[in-house]
Amino acid sequence: MINNTLAVGVQGIQDGMAGMENAARKIARGGVDGPQGTAEGAGDLIESMVDLRLYERSVEASAQVVKTADETLGTLLDIRA
């Protein structure tokens, strides 16, 4: 059960990092994909910035899952020792 939890946490971190990289790439392009100087281009940039923060929070939450599973496993090992 703990191995499953660790796997989910690690997968969440990997997915979040991939999302952050994608959002950062869009921000770095600065709305080049859409028409520059238009509301659509600015909207894409803002959406990418929001996505970056959401993925950041996702990574933080997944890291907390991994940390909690690790602490739980450590406690179980201490009890068995």
N, C-alpha and C positions, 0 to 999 in steps of 0.2 A: 504494500500500500504506500509506503513512504517512497519507494523507488518510482512509483507512478507519479506521485506528487512532485518529486524532483524533476522527472522528465517533463511534466507539464510546465513547471516553472522555467526550466532551461529553454524549452520551446518558445515560451512567451517572451523571454529575453531575446532570443534569436529573431523572432518575428518583429518585435518592437524595434530592434536595431536596424533591421532591413527597412522597416517603414520610416525610421528616422533618416536613414541614408537617402531614401527616395525623396522625402520632403525637403531635406537639405539641398539635394541636387536641384529641385524645382526652385527653391529660394535663390540659390546661386545663379541660376539662369535668369532670375529677376523678371519673370513673366515673359520671357522671350517667346515661349510657345504661343501665347495669345498676342493680340495687337497691343503694342506698347503705347503707353500714354492714354489708354482707354480704361473705362471702368471694369471691363472684362479682364484686362491684364492685371489690374490692381486686385480684383477679386480673387484671381488665381493665386496671387502672391499671399494674400491674407489667408486664404484657405490652406495653403502650404504651411504657413506659420502656425496656424491652429493645429494642423495635423502633426507638426513636429512636437508641439507640447503634449498632445494626446499620446503619441508614441512614447514620449519621455516618461509620462506617468505610467504607461503600460509596462515599461521596462522596470520602473521602480517597484511596482506592485509585484511583478514576477520575481524580482530579486528578493523581495520580502518573503514570498512563498518558499523560495529556495532556502533562505536563511532559517525560516521557521522549521522546515522539514529537516534541515541539518541539525538544528538544536534538539529537535524531537528525537532524531536518531541517536545523537550523543547521549541524551538522557536515558533512552532505552538501553544503550550499551553500558552505561554506568550502573543501571539497575541490575543488569544481568551479570556484571563482573563481581 
